[in-house]
Amino acid sequence: MTSRAVPLDRPATYADLEALPEHVKGEIIDGALYTQPRPRMRHSRAGGRVFGRIQGPYDFDADGPGGWWILIEPGIELPDSPEIAPDVAGWRRERLTPPRSREAIRVAPNWVCEVLSPSNRAYDRKVKFPYYARIGVSHLWVVDTEAHTVEIKKLIDGRWTEIAVFADDDVLCAEPFEAAPIPLAPIWLPET
């Protein structure tokens, strides 16, 4: 199964997401429902590694630079997009007051990390990345588990500009999280 748009004769709603089977992840972007399989081990491990290395110094640790909220697959509700869930996302604290326990986040993130998998590669690049640019996400990291690369992109004049690429056993150190070096080698599981 790959990511695909579900044909509907109306804008998708949160009820359409709730009707999906448990093994299917759904997002609504610009009124269209997109589905894909739940992330597998390589995808989850890569996103979790990035999350773990950034969350400590930027979200939790008193000794780090702080100033951010860092979340895995947060449910974000924006106009025309009642459910978008980046693999990992971050907000500068001055832009986001944590919502109440049952409320969705209604502020676009400052930073997004998407992990590419065979099932979501085209969807992320053709649908999500342009959407993130349109809503003003300022930084995008693209982790490719097959190519063993991480592309660092910055929104400049409304377009994604690649500012760095890290690969294989590099140590990723990039904006906006320069104080959190991430050794990449542990992310890439050996092919079996």
Contacts in CASP RR format, 6 or more apart in sequence:
PFRMAT RR
TARGET T0000
AUTHOR 0000-0000-0000
METHOD contacts of the structure
MODEL  1
MTSRAVPLDRPATYADLEALPEHVKGEIIDGALYTQPRPRMRHSRAGGRV
FGRIQGPYDFDADGPGGWWILIEPGIELPDSPEIAPDVAGWRRERLTPPR
SREAIRVAPNWVCEVLSPSNRAYDRKVKFPYYARIGVSHLWVVDTEAHTV
EIKKLIDGRWTEIAVFADDDVLCAEPFEAAPIPLAPIWLPET
1 24 0 8 1.000
1 36 0 8 1.000
1 37 0 8 1.000
1 119 0 8 1.000
2 36 0 8 1.000
2 118 0 8 1.000
2 119 0 8 1.000
2 120 0 8 1.000
2 122 0 8 1.000
2 123 0 8 1.000
3 34 0 8 1.000
3 35 0 8 1.000
3 36 0 8 1.000
3 119 0 8 1.000
3 120 0 8 1.000
3 122 0 8 1.000
3 123 0 8 1.000
3 124 0 8 1.000
3 127 0 8 1.000
4 34 0 8 1.000
4 35 0 8 1.000
4 36 0 8 1.000
4 123 0 8 1.000
5 32 0 8 1.000
5 33 0 8 1.000
5 34 0 8 1.000
6 12 0 8 1.000
6 16 0 8 1.000
6 32 0 8 1.000
6 33 0 8 1.000
6 34 0 8 1.000
6 35 0 8 1.000
8 16 0 8 1.000
8 32 0 8 1.000
8 33 0 8 1.000
11 31 0 8 1.000
11 32 0 8 1.000
11 80 0 8 1.000
12 28 0 8 1.000
12 31 0 8 1.000
12 32 0 8 1.000
12 33 0 8 1.000
12 82 0 8 1.000
13 28 0 8 1.000
13 82 0 8 1.000
14 28 0 8 1.000
14 82 0 8 1.000
14 83 0 8 1.000
16 28 0 8 1.000
16 33 0 8 1.000
17 26 0 8 1.000
17 28 0 8 1.000
17 33 0 8 1.000
17 82 0 8 1.000
17 83 0 8 1.000
20 26 0 8 1.000
20 35 0 8 1.000
23 37 0 8 1.000
23 38 0 8 1.000
24 35 0 8 1.000
24 36 0 8 1.000
24 37 0 8 1.000
24 38 0 8 1.000
25 35 0 8 1.000
25 36 0 8 1.000
25 37 0 8 1.000
25 38 0 8 1.000
25 39 0 8 1.000
25 85 0 8 1.000
26 33 0 8 1.000
26 34 0 8 1.000
26 35 0 8 1.000
26 36 0 8 1.000
26 83 0 8 1.000
26 85 0 8 1.000
27 33 0 8 1.000
27 34 0 8 1.000
27 81 0 8 1.000
27 83 0 8 1.000
27 84 0 8 1.000
27 85 0 8 1.000
27 128 0 8 1.000
28 34 0 8 1.000
28 81 0 8 1.000
28 82 0 8 1.000
28 83 0 8 1.000
28 84 0 8 1.000
29 80 0 8 1.000
29 81 0 8 1.000
29 84 0 8 1.000
29 127 0 8 1.000
29 128 0 8 1.000
29 131 0 8 1.000
30 80 0 8 1.000
30 81 0 8 1.000
30 131 0 8 1.000
31 80 0 8 1.000
31 81 0 8 1.000
31 82 0 8 1.000
34 123 0 8 1.000
34 127 0 8 1.000
36 119 0 8 1.000
36 120 0 8 1.000
36 123 0 8 1.000
37 119 0 8 1.000
39 87 0 8 1.000
39 115 0 8 1.000
39 117 0 8 1.000
40 117 0 8 1.000
41 189 0 8 1.000
42 117 0 8 1.000
42 145 0 8 1.000
42 189 0 8 1.000
43 87 0 8 1.000
43 115 0 8 1.000
43 117 0 8 1.000
43 145 0 8 1.000
45 187 0 8 1.000
45 189 0 8 1.000
46 115 0 8 1.000
46 143 0 8 1.000
46 145 0 8 1.000
46 187 0 8 1.000
47 72 0 8 1.000
47 87 0 8 1.000
47 88 0 8 1.000
47 113 0 8 1.000
47 115 0 8 1.000
47 143 0 8 1.000
48 72 0 8 1.000
48 88 0 8 1.000
49 182 0 8 1.000
49 186 0 8 1.000
49 187 0 8 1.000
50 88 0 8 1.000
50 113 0 8 1.000
50 141 0 8 1.000
50 143 0 8 1.000
50 182 0 8 1.000
50 187 0 8 1.000
51 70 0 8 1.000
51 72 0 8 1.000
51 88 0 8 1.000
51 113 0 8 1.000
53 180 0 8 1.000
53 181 0 8 1.000
53 182 0 8 1.000
54 68 0 8 1.000
54 70 0 8 1.000
54 88 0 8 1.000
54 177 0 8 1.000
54 180 0 8 1.000
54 182 0 8 1.000
55 70 0 8 1.000
56 64 0 8 1.000
56 70 0 8 1.000
56 180 0 8 1.000
57 63 0 8 1.000
57 64 0 8 1.000
57 65 0 8 1.000
57 66 0 8 1.000
57 177 0 8 1.000
57 179 0 8 1.000
57 180 0 8 1.000
58 64 0 8 1.000
58 65 0 8 1.000
58 66 0 8 1.000
58 67 0 8 1.000
58 68 0 8 1.000
58 70 0 8 1.000
58 177 0 8 1.000
58 179 0 8 1.000
58 180 0 8 1.000
59 66 0 8 1.000
59 67 0 8 1.000
59 68 0 8 1.000
59 69 0 8 1.000
59 70 0 8 1.000
64 179 0 8 1.000
65 179 0 8 1.000
66 93 0 8 1.000
67 92 0 8 1.000
67 93 0 8 1.000
67 94 0 8 1.000
68 90 0 8 1.000
68 91 0 8 1.000
68 92 0 8 1.000
68 93 0 8 1.000
68 110 0 8 1.000
69 90 0 8 1.000
69 91 0 8 1.000
69 93 0 8 1.000
69 96 0 8 1.000
69 98 0 8 1.000
70 88 0 8 1.000
70 89 0 8 1.000
70 90 0 8 1.000
71 88 0 8 1.000
71 89 0 8 1.000
71 90 0 8 1.000
72 87 0 8 1.000
72 88 0 8 1.000
73 85 0 8 1.000
73 86 0 8 1.000
73 87 0 8 1.000
73 88 0 8 1.000
74 85 0 8 1.000
74 86 0 8 1.000
74 89 0 8 1.000
74 105 0 8 1.000
74 109 0 8 1.000
75 83 0 8 1.000
75 84 0 8 1.000
75 85 0 8 1.000
75 104 0 8 1.000
75 105 0 8 1.000
76 83 0 8 1.000
76 84 0 8 1.000
76 85 0 8 1.000
76 86 0 8 1.000
76 89 0 8 1.000
76 104 0 8 1.000
76 105 0 8 1.000
76 106 0 8 1.000
76 107 0 8 1.000
76 108 0 8 1.000
76 109 0 8 1.000
77 83 0 8 1.000
77 84 0 8 1.000
77 104 0 8 1.000
77 105 0 8 1.000
77 106 0 8 1.000
78 84 0 8 1.000
78 106 0 8 1.000
78 108 0 8 1.000
78 135 0 8 1.000
81 131 0 8 1.000
84 128 0 8 1.000
84 131 0 8 1.000
86 109 0 8 1.000
86 112 0 8 1.000
86 113 0 8 1.000
86 114 0 8 1.000
86 128 0 8 1.000
86 132 0 8 1.000
87 112 0 8 1.000
87 113 0 8 1.000
87 114 0 8 1.000
87 115 0 8 1.000
87 143 0 8 1.000
88 112 0 8 1.000
88 113 0 8 1.000
89 109 0 8 1.000
89 111 0 8 1.000
89 112 0 8 1.000
89 113 0 8 1.000
90 109 0 8 1.000
90 110 0 8 1.000
90 111 0 8 1.000
90 112 0 8 1.000
91 105 0 8 1.000
91 107 0 8 1.000
91 109 0 8 1.000
91 110 0 8 1.000
92 110 0 8 1.000
95 107 0 8 1.000
95 110 0 8 1.000
96 105 0 8 1.000
96 107 0 8 1.000
99 105 0 8 1.000
99 106 0 8 1.000
108 135 0 8 1.000
108 136 0 8 1.000
108 137 0 8 1.000
109 137 0 8 1.000
110 137 0 8 1.000
110 138 0 8 1.000
110 139 0 8 1.000
110 176 0 8 1.000
111 137 0 8 1.000
111 138 0 8 1.000
111 139 0 8 1.000
111 140 0 8 1.000
111 141 0 8 1.000
111 176 0 8 1.000
111 177 0 8 1.000
112 132 0 8 1.000
112 137 0 8 1.000
112 139 0 8 1.000
112 140 0 8 1.000
112 141 0 8 1.000
113 140 0 8 1.000
113 141 0 8 1.000
113 142 0 8 1.000
113 143 0 8 1.000
114 124 0 8 1.000
114 128 0 8 1.000
114 129 0 8 1.000
114 140 0 8 1.000
114 141 0 8 1.000
114 142 0 8 1.000
114 143 0 8 1.000
115 143 0 8 1.000
115 145 0 8 1.000
116 124 0 8 1.000
116 125 0 8 1.000
116 142 0 8 1.000
116 143 0 8 1.000
116 144 0 8 1.000
116 145 0 8 1.000
116 146 0 8 1.000
117 145 0 8 1.000
118 146 0 8 1.000
124 142 0 8 1.000
129 140 0 8 1.000
129 142 0 8 1.000
129 160 0 8 1.000
132 140 0 8 1.000
133 155 0 8 1.000
133 158 0 8 1.000
133 159 0 8 1.000
133 160 0 8 1.000
136 155 0 8 1.000
136 158 0 8 1.000
137 155 0 8 1.000
138 154 0 8 1.000
138 155 0 8 1.000
138 176 0 8 1.000
139 152 0 8 1.000
139 153 0 8 1.000
139 154 0 8 1.000
139 155 0 8 1.000
139 175 0 8 1.000
139 176 0 8 1.000
140 152 0 8 1.000
140 153 0 8 1.000
140 154 0 8 1.000
140 155 0 8 1.000
140 160 0 8 1.000
141 150 0 8 1.000
141 151 0 8 1.000
141 152 0 8 1.000
141 153 0 8 1.000
141 174 0 8 1.000
142 150 0 8 1.000
142 151 0 8 1.000
142 153 0 8 1.000
143 149 0 8 1.000
143 150 0 8 1.000
143 187 0 8 1.000
144 150 0 8 1.000
144 151 0 8 1.000
145 187 0 8 1.000
145 188 0 8 1.000
147 167 0 8 1.000
148 167 0 8 1.000
148 168 0 8 1.000
148 184 0 8 1.000
148 188 0 8 1.000
149 165 0 8 1.000
149 166 0 8 1.000
149 167 0 8 1.000
150 165 0 8 1.000
150 166 0 8 1.000
150 167 0 8 1.000
150 172 0 8 1.000
150 184 0 8 1.000
151 162 0 8 1.000
151 164 0 8 1.000
151 165 0 8 1.000
152 162 0 8 1.000
152 163 0 8 1.000
152 164 0 8 1.000
152 165 0 8 1.000
152 166 0 8 1.000
152 172 0 8 1.000
152 174 0 8 1.000
152 175 0 8 1.000
153 160 0 8 1.000
153 161 0 8 1.000
153 162 0 8 1.000
153 163 0 8 1.000
154 160 0 8 1.000
154 161 0 8 1.000
154 163 0 8 1.000
154 175 0 8 1.000
155 161 0 8 1.000
163 174 0 8 1.000
163 175 0 8 1.000
164 174 0 8 1.000
166 172 0 8 1.000
166 174 0 8 1.000
166 184 0 8 1.000
167 184 0 8 1.000
168 184 0 8 1.000
168 185 0 8 1.000
168 188 0 8 1.000
169 183 0 8 1.000
169 184 0 8 1.000
169 185 0 8 1.000
170 184 0 8 1.000
171 181 0 8 1.000
171 182 0 8 1.000
171 183 0 8 1.000
171 184 0 8 1.000
172 181 0 8 1.000
172 182 0 8 1.000
172 183 0 8 1.000
172 184 0 8 1.000
173 180 0 8 1.000
173 181 0 8 1.000
173 182 0 8 1.000
END
